[in-house]
Amino acid sequence: MRALSSLEVSGTEQKVCEDISARQQFGLRKYGVSVEQNKLSLRQWLQHAYEETLDQAVYLKRAIDEIDK
């Protein structure tokens, strides 16, 4: 087994990078612009992040309830 160089990404980190890339492609197809190109205000970006955080809390609670059954 060879040693990983300090610049290689593997394992879990690689999977996260792949997920980010897939999400970026999805967003480009859906919205036609990148996040960088999107002209939302800072307030609008924060609102989106807040709403996604609320969704995440719901998903986490649902998963916890499923485990506790």
Helices and strands as residue ranges (DSSP letters): H 11-31, H 42-68
